[in-house]
Amino acid sequence: MTKITLFLMTQKGFCVLESLIQNDFIDLIDKVVIGQDVNLADDFSLKIEQLCKKTEINYFYRTEATIIDSGFAIAISWRWLISLTHTRLIVIHDALLPKYRGFAPLPNQLIKGEKEIGITALFATQEYDKGDIITQEKAAVTYPLKIQNAIEIVSTLYSRAVCKIMYQIRIGQEITGETQDEKAATYSLWRDEDDYKINWMETAENIVRFIDAVGYPYKGATTTIDGEIIKILEAEVFPDVNIEIRQTGKVIFIENGFPVVVCGKGLLKIIKLQSKQGESLLPLKKFRTRFV
């Protein structure tokens, strides 16, 4: 029987493992390699470990030496290069390839307001996200949509796709893929600390999507007041007014205790504002506050 090694991390990896167990694919799992991400509030590594222990699945952490000699390997949310000799590697990507090749595809899709989000199972190649597509799953979405809810949606899509592949392996069906359309390819850039900063020149609608896209389990959208970095965790679009000289980032109203800020187009009402230490900064100390 062909066995599969799973490279798992984050909530998506945990949900896939849970789904495989529930659907009786546990006998196909050779081992689980667990990854950790210190940038997440909860990287689910301990939950994955506990589930492996409970079901007696062999597991190792990425930093531990282990031999991979299974017929296939499937990588979920994996951030590192995987070097395999004879094992065929399948990667699950957080987008409907060939769009959004690269990094942070799910947050970037939410920031852009895509009406569909999805995942792609593909064969790994030397160039990232260019391999033949095995299967895809998608879901229609509406906004506002927080990243945590989007993760839950794609976790279900991950599980569906991986169970489909595992079934093919179980019945001995060849796993094949289709070549991607290079003319339709787009790329998604990596994100770092600077990419959490709010650009007040954007529209209020875009800023709300941005705040929702980089919130929990990520670090949260940032801005500054008087040179201090703060986080906006929740906001909503507020009806615009005619402003004679539009200066973005300035508070124009206080609505039921919530500051309303001028954007490039539209107004933004801030619902939840915190210091980097997690303390609420509402109500504001002064009306004449400028967000930069």
Kinemage of the C-alpha trace (Angstrom):
@kinemage 1
@onewidth
@group {chain A} dominant
@subgroup {mainchain}
@vectorlist {calphas} color= white
{ca met a 1} P 0.000 0.000 0.000
{ca thr a 2} L 1.297 3.468 -0.923
{ca lys a 3} L 1.889 5.616 2.147
{ca ile a 4} L 1.802 9.397 2.529
{ca thr a 5} L 3.905 11.740 4.660
{ca leu a 6} L 2.113 14.894 5.795
{ca phe a 7} L 3.970 18.170 6.349
{ca leu a 8} L 1.516 20.092 8.521
{ca met a 9} L 1.258 23.418 10.273
{ca thr a 10} L -1.377 25.992 11.268
{ca gln a 11} L -5.113 25.531 11.620
{ca lys a 12} L -5.333 24.309 8.015
{ca gly a 13} L -2.922 21.466 8.708
{ca phe a 14} L -4.778 20.500 11.862
{ca cys a 15} L -8.142 20.491 10.062
{ca val a 16} L -6.754 18.301 7.265
{ca leu a 17} L -5.363 15.763 9.743
{ca glu a 18} L -8.637 15.736 11.662
{ca ser a 19} L -10.583 15.190 8.432
{ca leu a 20} L -8.321 12.338 7.292
{ca ile a 21} L -8.835 10.592 10.624
{ca gln a 22} L -12.603 11.081 10.510
{ca asn a 23} L -12.723 9.704 6.952
{ca asp a 24} L -10.698 6.574 7.789
{ca phe a 25} L -7.516 7.449 5.895
{ca ile a 26} L -5.310 7.015 8.951
{ca asp a 27} L -3.853 3.755 7.599
{ca leu a 28} L -2.374 5.652 4.618
{ca ile a 29} L -0.434 8.099 6.818
{ca asp a 30} L 3.216 7.092 7.196
{ca lys a 31} L 4.196 10.010 9.426
{ca val a 32} L 3.447 13.654 10.167
{ca val a 33} L 6.114 16.373 10.164
{ca ile a 34} L 5.016 19.368 12.254
{ca gly a 35} L 6.021 22.957 11.523
{ca gln a 36} L 5.901 25.925 13.904
{ca asp a 37} L 5.265 29.645 13.233
{ca val a 38} L 6.141 32.105 16.004
{ca asn a 39} L 4.386 34.916 14.106
{ca leu a 40} L 0.947 33.388 14.775
{ca ala a 41} L -1.001 33.724 18.008
{ca asp a 42} L -1.701 29.976 17.740
{ca asp a 43} L 0.232 27.936 15.169
{ca phe a 44} L -1.677 24.735 16.075
{ca ser a 45} L 1.571 22.740 16.405
{ca leu a 46} L 0.648 21.437 19.862
{ca lys a 47} L -2.852 20.539 18.701
{ca ile a 48} L -1.401 18.599 15.748
{ca glu a 49} L 1.008 16.810 18.106
{ca gln a 50} L -1.803 15.920 20.527
{ca leu a 51} L -3.969 14.560 17.711
{ca cys a 52} L -1.074 12.414 16.473
{ca lys a 53} L -0.519 11.043 19.972
{ca lys a 54} L -4.207 10.311 20.429
{ca thr a 55} L -4.423 8.357 17.168
{ca glu a 56} L -0.924 6.808 17.427
{ca ile a 57} L 0.363 8.440 14.236
{ca asn a 58} L 4.151 8.745 13.997
{ca tyr a 59} L 5.157 12.403 14.144
{ca phe a 60} L 8.289 14.559 14.185
{ca tyr a 61} L 8.927 18.273 14.406
{ca arg a 62} L 10.578 19.958 11.415
{ca thr a 63} L 13.765 20.512 13.431
{ca glu a 64} L 14.124 16.791 14.165
{ca ala a 65} L 15.929 14.508 11.724
{ca thr a 66} L 13.707 11.958 10.005
{ca ile a 67} L 13.816 9.870 6.823
{ca ile a 68} L 11.023 10.398 4.291
{ca asp a 69} L 10.571 7.342 2.093
{ca ser a 70} L 6.808 7.258 1.473
{ca gly a 71} L 5.358 7.237 -2.026
{ca phe a 72} L 3.819 10.697 -1.673
{ca ala a 73} L 4.129 13.708 0.609
{ca ile a 74} L 1.540 16.448 1.006
{ca ala a 75} L 2.512 19.879 2.375
{ca ile a 76} L -0.087 22.047 4.135
{ca ser a 77} L 0.758 25.710 4.943
{ca trp a 78} L 4.452 24.779 4.773
{ca arg a 79} L 6.931 27.691 4.640
{ca trp a 80} L 10.203 25.876 3.980
{ca leu a 81} L 11.791 24.029 1.084
{ca ile a 82} L 11.271 20.277 1.212
{ca ser a 83} L 14.044 18.145 -0.284
{ca leu a 84} L 12.899 14.637 -1.227
{ca thr a 85} L 14.685 11.926 -3.219
{ca his a 86} L 12.037 9.472 -4.392
{ca thr a 87} L 8.877 10.801 -2.748
{ca arg a 88} L 6.489 12.757 -4.971
{ca leu a 89} L 5.555 16.047 -3.314
{ca ile a 90} L 2.088 17.618 -3.532
{ca val a 91} L 1.610 21.181 -2.292
{ca ile a 92} L -1.668 22.836 -1.331
{ca his a 93} L -1.742 26.544 -2.188
{ca asp a 94} L -4.183 29.126 -0.786
{ca ala a 95} L -5.432 30.388 -4.148
{ca leu a 96} L -6.952 29.340 -7.438
{ca leu a 97} L -3.783 29.047 -9.479
{ca pro a 98} L -2.387 30.377 -11.723
{ca lys a 99} L -3.611 33.535 -9.913
{ca tyr a 100} L -1.854 34.596 -6.711
{ca arg a 101} L 1.279 32.523 -7.064
{ca gly a 102} L 3.675 33.147 -4.221
{ca phe a 103} L 3.255 34.446 -0.705
{ca ala a 104} L 0.364 35.413 1.609
{ca pro a 105} L -2.224 34.695 -1.096
{ca leu a 106} L -5.206 34.504 1.259
{ca pro a 107} L -4.747 37.901 2.987
{ca asn a 108} L -3.991 39.492 -0.364
{ca gln a 109} L -7.174 38.063 -1.878
{ca leu a 110} L -9.220 39.533 0.976
{ca ile a 111} L -7.494 42.907 0.653
{ca lys a 112} L -8.404 42.981 -3.030
{ca gly a 113} L -11.968 41.905 -2.309
{ca glu a 114} L -12.033 38.766 -4.439
{ca lys a 115} L -15.551 37.334 -4.706
{ca glu a 116} L -14.215 33.761 -4.673
{ca ile a 117} L -11.441 32.264 -2.595
{ca gly a 118} L -10.053 28.797 -3.078
{ca ile a 119} L -7.185 26.355 -2.933
{ca thr a 120} L -5.107 24.402 -5.431
{ca ala a 121} L -3.414 21.023 -5.031
{ca leu a 122} L -0.425 20.832 -7.355
{ca phe a 123} L 2.801 18.943 -7.899
{ca ala a 124} L 5.831 20.762 -6.480
{ca thr a 125} L 8.418 22.067 -8.954
{ca gln a 126} L 11.689 24.000 -8.745
{ca glu a 127} L 9.841 27.265 -9.455
{ca tyr a 128} L 7.201 27.976 -6.824
{ca asp a 129} L 3.532 27.368 -7.611
{ca lys a 130} L 4.131 26.475 -11.272
{ca gly a 131} L 3.471 22.737 -11.037
{ca asp a 132} L 0.662 20.837 -12.741
{ca ile a 133} L -2.709 21.298 -11.045
{ca ile a 134} L -4.217 18.129 -9.541
{ca thr a 135} L -7.459 19.571 -8.194
{ca gln a 136} L -9.013 22.844 -7.027
{ca glu a 137} L -11.755 23.785 -4.574
{ca lys a 138} L -13.425 27.183 -4.216
{ca ala a 139} L -16.073 29.073 -2.267
{ca ala a 140} L -17.976 32.298 -2.876
{ca val a 141} L -17.489 34.953 -0.183
{ca thr a 142} L -18.998 38.282 0.801
{ca tyr a 143} L -17.564 41.205 2.745
{ca pro a 144} L -16.861 42.203 5.447
{ca leu a 145} L -14.852 39.008 5.932
{ca lys a 146} L -12.246 38.546 8.643
{ca ile a 147} L -9.146 36.473 7.967
{ca gln a 148} L -10.037 33.987 10.725
{ca asn a 149} L -13.343 33.222 9.006
{ca ala a 150} L -11.580 32.928 5.654
{ca ile a 151} L -9.098 30.452 7.167
{ca glu a 152} L -12.002 28.339 8.390
{ca ile a 153} L -13.494 28.353 4.888
{ca val a 154} L -10.262 27.330 3.141
{ca ser a 155} L -9.514 24.739 5.834
{ca thr a 156} L -12.669 22.946 4.743
{ca leu a 157} L -11.554 23.238 1.111
{ca tyr a 158} L -8.108 21.844 2.039
{ca ser a 159} L -9.696 18.860 3.742
{ca arg a 160} L -11.952 18.178 0.770
{ca ala a 161} L -9.067 18.278 -1.714
{ca val a 162} L -6.707 16.124 0.376
{ca cys a 163} L -9.404 13.508 1.040
{ca lys a 164} L -10.034 13.347 -2.699
{ca ile a 165} L -6.309 12.732 -3.351
{ca met a 166} L -6.080 10.146 -0.572
{ca tyr a 167} L -9.011 8.262 -2.045
{ca gln a 168} L -7.291 8.167 -5.445
{ca ile a 169} L -4.161 6.797 -3.799
{ca arg a 170} L -6.152 4.187 -1.878
{ca ile a 171} L -7.842 2.765 -4.995
{ca gly a 172} L -4.581 2.834 -6.955
{ca gln a 173} L -5.660 5.573 -9.350
{ca glu a 174} L -2.804 7.540 -10.913
{ca ile a 175} L -2.463 11.102 -9.624
{ca thr a 176} L -2.220 13.390 -12.646
{ca gly a 177} L -2.275 17.157 -13.175
{ca glu a 178} L -2.951 19.768 -15.840
{ca thr a 179} L -0.458 22.385 -17.010
{ca gln a 180} L -1.132 25.918 -15.790
{ca asp a 181} L -2.029 28.736 -18.168
{ca glu a 182} L 0.999 31.036 -17.961
{ca lys a 183} L -0.861 33.909 -19.629
{ca ala a 184} L -3.333 33.969 -16.731
{ca ala a 185} L -0.646 33.906 -14.011
{ca thr a 186} L -0.436 36.608 -11.337
{ca tyr a 187} L 1.890 36.852 -8.333
{ca ser a 188} L 1.361 37.610 -4.653
{ca leu a 189} L 4.230 39.332 -2.812
{ca trp a 190} L 5.526 38.396 0.632
{ca arg a 191} L 4.454 40.581 3.543
{ca asp a 192} L 6.542 41.904 6.443
{ca glu a 193} L 6.137 44.382 9.331
{ca asp a 194} L 5.801 47.367 6.978
{ca asp a 195} L 2.852 45.679 5.290
{ca tyr a 196} L 0.731 45.907 8.445
{ca lys a 197} L 0.639 49.718 8.161
{ca ile a 198} L -2.620 51.364 7.124
{ca asn a 199} L -2.450 53.672 4.112
{ca trp a 200} L -4.967 56.402 4.905
{ca met a 201} L -4.955 57.539 1.261
{ca glu a 202} L -6.903 54.362 0.420
{ca thr a 203} L -10.697 54.256 0.392
{ca ala a 204} L -12.495 53.497 3.638
{ca glu a 205} L -13.842 50.299 2.084
{ca asn a 206} L -10.329 49.141 1.177
{ca ile a 207} L -9.002 49.971 4.636
{ca val a 208} L -11.752 47.924 6.325
{ca arg a 209} L -10.862 44.937 4.117
{ca phe a 210} L -7.183 45.446 4.985
{ca ile a 211} L -7.870 45.545 8.739
{ca asp a 212} L -9.953 42.379 8.495
{ca ala a 213} L -7.350 40.630 6.302
{ca val a 214} L -4.369 41.083 8.650
{ca gly a 215} L -6.173 40.604 11.981
{ca tyr a 216} L -6.088 37.562 14.270
{ca pro a 217} L -4.267 35.165 14.025
{ca tyr a 218} L -1.898 37.658 12.370
{ca lys a 219} L -0.486 40.740 14.079
{ca gly a 220} L -3.170 43.265 13.164
{ca ala a 221} L -3.266 46.503 11.154
{ca thr a 222} L -1.109 49.309 12.536
{ca thr a 223} L -1.014 53.086 12.441
{ca thr a 224} L 0.561 55.743 14.659
{ca ile a 225} L -0.651 58.496 16.976
{ca asp a 226} L 1.994 61.023 18.064
{ca gly a 227} L 4.718 58.601 16.976
{ca glu a 228} L 3.338 55.639 18.940
{ca ile a 229} L 2.506 52.489 16.969
{ca ile a 230} L -1.027 51.269 17.697
{ca lys a 231} L -3.361 48.616 16.288
{ca ile a 232} L -6.807 48.979 14.739
{ca leu a 233} L -8.525 45.625 15.177
{ca glu a 234} L -12.017 46.488 14.015
{ca ala a 235} L -13.553 49.285 11.947
{ca glu a 236} L -16.432 49.982 9.597
{ca val a 237} L -17.245 52.344 6.744
{ca phe a 238} L -18.993 55.554 7.823
{ca pro a 239} L -21.076 57.743 5.452
{ca asp a 240} L -18.867 60.327 3.766
{ca val a 241} L -19.345 64.084 3.909
{ca asn a 242} L -18.137 66.915 1.703
{ca ile a 243} L -14.766 68.018 3.096
{ca glu a 244} L -13.352 71.250 1.684
{ca ile a 245} L -9.674 70.348 2.126
{ca arg a 246} L -9.383 66.585 2.534
{ca gln a 247} L -6.548 65.685 4.925
{ca thr a 248} L -6.411 61.945 5.502
{ca gly a 249} L -5.899 60.453 8.942
{ca lys a 250} L -7.613 63.268 10.851
{ca val a 251} L -10.519 62.615 13.187
{ca ile a 252} L -13.593 64.450 11.922
{ca phe a 253} L -16.324 63.142 14.269
{ca ile a 254} L -16.800 61.171 17.458
{ca glu a 255} L -19.772 58.828 16.927
{ca asn a 256} L -21.047 57.257 20.159
{ca gly a 257} L -17.527 57.301 21.540
{ca phe a 258} L -15.905 55.920 18.370
{ca pro a 259} L -13.576 58.153 16.318
{ca val a 260} L -14.418 58.705 12.644
{ca val a 261} L -11.325 59.225 10.470
{ca val a 262} L -10.908 60.843 7.050
{ca cys a 263} L -9.698 58.465 4.316
{ca gly a 264} L -8.695 59.075 0.701
{ca lys a 265} L -12.307 58.378 -0.144
{ca gly a 266} L -14.958 57.861 2.513
{ca leu a 267} L -14.770 57.850 6.292
{ca leu a 268} L -13.749 55.097 8.699
{ca lys a 269} L -15.276 54.531 12.139
{ca ile a 270} L -12.820 52.810 14.481
{ca ile a 271} L -14.523 50.254 16.729
{ca lys a 272} L -11.551 48.632 18.436
{ca leu a 273} L -8.225 50.421 18.988
{ca gln a 274} L -5.362 49.006 21.059
{ca ser a 275} L -1.834 49.796 22.147
{ca lys a 276} L 0.863 47.282 21.246
{ca gln a 277} L 0.526 46.026 24.817
{ca gly a 278} L -3.131 45.161 24.214
{ca glu a 279} L -4.699 48.038 26.182
{ca ser a 280} L -7.822 49.713 24.754
{ca leu a 281} L -7.213 53.287 23.564
{ca leu a 282} L -10.873 54.212 23.346
{ca pro a 283} L -12.198 56.726 24.067
{ca leu a 284} L -9.452 58.891 22.594
{ca lys a 285} L -7.687 61.267 24.948
{ca lys a 286} L -8.315 64.179 22.576
{ca phe a 287} L -10.570 64.936 19.635
{ca arg a 288} L -7.803 66.535 17.547
{ca thr a 289} L -6.029 63.280 16.803
{ca arg a 290} L -4.188 62.481 13.581
{ca phe a 291} L -3.574 58.860 12.494
{ca val a 292} L -0.430 58.479 10.372
